[in-house]
């Protein structure tokens, strides 16, 4: 049985929710392997919309187990609030449909406060564009070996010592920032008050997944954000605080890389990004406004408007390499309906020299200039198409040209937010 990794091939917001939901119907387990509740997506099932930010997509589908892996940073209070919202929609989250890695790092109130303090104090041009939800500071504590992990809530006799170690780092920071120190008692109360609500989901996830794989279960690994926000391979420092490429599915779940059979890169038919950072094909004009309005480009979690631009084949081709993408799911093709001409970035100029990749340097990334090809648009509609014959000829030509430019096949083509409006070319779960 194939196990599939789903990653965003751009800066996130590519429409992973619909594709993950579409695939999860045939998966036994859906695993989140990185990030936190700073990313999100909307699932539409039987006409009902579910907005998820931390919970794996599997929890809203009967018979599917959702797993939060060790690579995720978990805000326990945000998790409980999200479960409560789903309960109001008739979805009960219990141990039968959710497990959380015992060694997952927790996000605390002090992480959120530090995140906001830093971002608000950053000078113009140095802001990262963080959601201020504490993701980065929590990962810092994880790497600094002072984090509170889920399993620590199960042993209150050792919890206070761990809190003291954490505050030995954070209280000097807070003094330097001119804010009040936090007492160990406050953090202890914050954690013990939520412990009974989250500990029932604790499990040895690596072992659970290994047993499932050996039993022939289908596992779907669900990434958050996009590969260009990867802490190593993204547009640093305007990135998230975790590895978002497909290889993290292994490290962030405890299941070895031999279990990753197919990598599906979710790819928008144009390009968007939220927050600060380089964006070579951004259109700060009527084209960008058209794409944003037609594509309803607002963040699921934050509601922030997304920056919009033409499709950048250079970036996606690079992501296909760094994530080992087998095939892509091309989304939001219908947003391009009605445009007389469509541009595609096929290369860059950097200081007068043509290059075919995005350099790692922050300064160079800011200086690259896109080289465009102009394609003929189409007047017909692609919205709701479910077969190739339903597409205008120029739309098919656009898709085929994208395949050539990025060096990977289109496995799925999404033509609307509705899950059935999908053209299946290659089934990632096909043996």
N, C-alpha and C positions, 0 to 999 in steps of 0.2 A: 504494500500500500504506500502511495506517495505521501510525503509530508511536505507541506508548502509553506514557504516564507513570503510574507507580503510586506514590501517596503515602498515608501514613497521615493520616486526617482528625482524629485526636484526639491523645493523647499517646504514640502508638506502641503496639506490642503488639496491633494490631488483627487480626492474622492475615494479614499480607502474604505470608508464606512460601507458604502454600497457593495463594493467588491468583496470585502471580508464577509459581509452578511451573505452574499450570494454563494461564496465558497463554504461558509460555515454550515450551510444546510447539509453538506456532505461530509463535514468533519465531526469527529467525536470529541475533540478537545481543541479549544482556542486559547493560545498563550500570548500574554503581553510580556515582552522581554526587555523593555527599556523605557525610560521617560517617567513621567508622573502624570498629574492631573492638569498639566499645562497644555496638553493637546486634547483634541476631541473630534468626534465625528457623529453624524446623525444617521441612524438606521431607520428605514421605513418598512414596516412589516404589516401586511394586511391593512394598509392605510394609516397605521399608527406610527408616529415619529418618536423615537427614543434617542435622547441626547446623552452620549456616554463620554466620559473624559478619562476615567481611571479603570473602570471595569472592562474586562474583555467582552467582545461582541457575543461570545457564546452564551452569556448568562440570560439573554432575552430569548433564546431558542430552546424549546423543550428537548431534553435528551442530550444536550451538549454541555460539557463541563468547561467553565472558564477558569483559567489559571493566571495568577499574577506571579511572574517569576522573580528571581533574586536580583535581576538587573533593574527592576523598577524601584523607584523611591515612592513610598506610600504615605500619604497624609491620612491618618486613621479617621480623623473627624470628617474630612472631605469624603472619604470612602463611605462612612455611615450615612452621610447626607445624601450621597448618590444612590445608595441602596434604598433609602427612604423615598426618594423621588420615584424610583422604579416601582416600589410597593404601591404608591398612589396610582400607578398605571396598571396595576394588576400583576406585576412581575415580582415574585417573592424570591429573594436571594438567600439560599441556604447552602449547607455543606455539600448537597448533592449537585449544585451547579457552580460552586466557586471554591477554589483553594488558593491560598497565598503562601509563598515560600517563607519558611521560618526565618531565613537569613536575609529577608528584604529589609532595607534601611527605611526608617520612619522619618517623615517630615514633621517638624514641630513648629509651634508658633514663633519661636525665636528665629527659625530659618526664614519664614515669611517676612518677618520684620527686617531682618538683615538684608534680604533681597530687595525690599522696597527702599530701605535707607540708602543702599549703594546706588541703585538706579536713579533715585531722585536727586542724589548729590552729584551724579556724573555730569561732567561738562558737556556742552553741545558738541556733537560729533564723536563722543566716546560712549554714548548710551548703547547698550546691547539690544534693547527692545524686549527685555524679559517680561514675563507675565506677572512677576512679583509673587509667585506662589511658593517660593522657597525651594525650588528644584535644585538650582545651582549650589546653594549653601549646604543642602542635604548631601549632595554628591561629594562636596568638599570634605564633609565630616566622615563620609564613608572611606574616602581615600586616605584621610588623616587618621583613620583607625580609632575614631572616638564616637562613632555613630551609635545610636540606640536602634536595635533591630527588633523585629516583631517578636522573636523568641524571648527577648529580654523582659517583655511584659508578663511572661509566665512565671517569672521568678522575682518577686518583689524584694526578697532578702538581698539580692545583689544589684537591684535596679538603682538604688540611691548612689552607690559607688560609681556606677556608670554615668549617672547624671552629674556627679561632682566632676568627673573627668571631662565631660562635655562642657560644663560651665567654666572650667579652668581655661578653656580656649575662648568661649563666647563673651564672658563678662569683661575681660580686658578689651575686647573689640568694641563692646557697647560703650565702655567708658571713653574710649578714643573717639567714638562717634557722638559722644555727648548725650547718650540716652541712659536711662536708669538700668541698673543691673537686674537680672532675673534671679529669684530665689530657687533653690533646689526643691523646696516644698511646692512651688507653683508648677514646676515641670512634672514633679511626681504626681500631683493631682490631675494635671492634664492627661497624663498617660494612663493612670489607674482608672480614671473615669470612663475611658473608652475601651480598656482592655477586654472586659467581658463581651463586648460587641464584635471584636475582631479576632480574638484568639480561637474561637470555634472553627475558623477557616484555615488555621495554620497547618502546614503539611511539609514533608520533605519532598519538595517538588521534583528535584532531579530524579529521585527514586520512583515517584509516581509516573513521571513521563517515560522513564526507562522501561517500566513494567508495561505501560500502555503500548509503547513501540513494539516490544517483543510479542505482545498479544495481537499485533496487526491493526491497532487503532490508527485512524487518520488524525494527524495533528496539524493544526494551522497556527503558524506563528505570526502574530499581528504586531507590526512596528508602528511607532508613533512618529510624528514629524516627518522629515524627509532626509534623504541621504546627504543633501547639501548643507544640512544643519548638523552633521556629524562632528563631534568634538575634534577628531583628527583630520577627516577628509573634507570637511565643509568649509564655508567661507569664514574662517576663524579671524577675529574673535566673535563675529556675529553668528554664533551657532548656539545649539543647546548644550547641555552639560553631560550628555551621554553619547555613546556610539550608536548611531542610527542605521548603519549599514547592515546588510543581511548577516554577516558573520557574528554579530552580537546576539542573534537568536540562539546560538549555541552557548555562549558565555553567560547570557542573561537568563538562561533556563536550566542549565546544568546538563543538557542533553548534547552529546558529542556531535561534531560536524558531519559525521557519516550519516546522521539521521535527516539531514537537510537535502531533500531530493530535488526540489524545484523552487526557484526564486522568481516571484512575480513582481515586477516593478510597476507601480501605479503611476501613470504619466498623463498629465493634463495636455490637451491639444494646443494649449498656449502656456504661458508661464505666469505664476503669481508668487509673491512672498509677503510675509507679514513682518513688521518690525524693521530694524535698521540693517544696513549692510549692502554690499554691491549687488547690482541687478543689471547686467549688461543690456538686456533687451527691453527694459522698462519703458513704457510709453506714458509720459506725463502729458497727455493730450486727449483728443476726442476718441482715439483708438483705445487707450487705456480705460477711459470712462465707459466706452461701449462694452468692453470685455467685462469690466467690473459690474456694470448694471445687468447685462444679459446673463452673466454667470453667477449673480447673487454672491459676490465675493466678500463675505463677512465671516469672521472666525466663529466656529461653533462654541468655543469656550469663552472667548473674550469679546466677541462682537466687533472686533477691530476690522476696519476696511483693509482689504488686501491690495497691494501694489500689483499692477497687471502689465503684461507685455507679450511680445511675440514668442513663439516656440523657439527654444534654444537647444539645437541638436548637439552642440558642443558639450554642454553640461550633462545632458542625458547620456550621451555616449560615454562620458567619463564615469558616470554613476554605474552604468552597465558593467564597467570594468571593476570598480571598487566593491560593488555588491555581488558580482557574479550573477547578474540577472539573466535568467533563461528566456523569458519573454515578457512583454509589457501588456498592461491593460490600459488602453488609451481611452481617456474619459473626456466628457464635455465637448465632444466634437460639434454638438448642436449649437454651441455658443458662437461658432464661426459662421453659422448660416447667414446668408445675405450679404456678406462682405464681398466687394468686387475683386479685391486682391488680398492675398495673405502673404506675409513675409515670414521667412524661416531663417534663423541665424545658423550659418554653416561654418563659421570660423571667426577669429578675432584678429584685430591689429593691435599690437602692443609696441608703442614707441616706434611706429613705422614698419614693424616686422609682422608678417602674417604667422599666426600660431593656430594650432588645432586643439588646444586644451586650455583649461582655466588654471593659471599659475597659483601657487600656494601663498605667495606674498600678498599681504593686505594692500599694500600700495599698488602693486601690479594689477590686482583684481579691480581696483578702483579706476585704473587707467585703460583697461581693455575697451576696444571699440568693436561692436558687432559688424560682421560682414553678412549681408543678407542676400538670399535668393527670393525673388518675388514669384508667387504662384497665382494662377487664376482661381478666383473664388467660385462660389456656386449660388444660384438663386433659389434652388429647391431646398427642402427641409430634410435634415437628418434626424430630427427629434422623433424618438419612438421607433426608429428602424430596428428590425430584428433579424434581417438578412442582408447580405451584400446587395441583392437586387433592389432593396428599398432605398439605397443610397444614390445620390446624384453622382454622375461619372467623375466630376471634378473632386468630389469628396473622397471617392475611392483612390483617385490619383494622389491626393494629399496624404492619405494614410500610407500608401505604398512608398511614397517618397520619404516619409518619416522613417519607415523601416530601413530603407537604404542608408539614410544619413546616420542613424544611431547604431546600426549593425545588430539589430535584434528584431525578431518577429513580433507582430501584434497577436497576442493570444486571445484577448478579449477586447471588444469595442463597446464602450458604454455610450448610449445615445440619449439618456435622460436620467433623472434621479431614481426612476422606478426600476426596481431590481430586474424585472422581466425584459426591460428594454436593453438587452445585451446581446451582442453578436458573438457567439463562441466560435473561435477559430481552432484553438488548441486547449484541451482541457488539462489544467495543471494536475488534476488527480488521475489522469489516464495513465495506467501502468505501461 
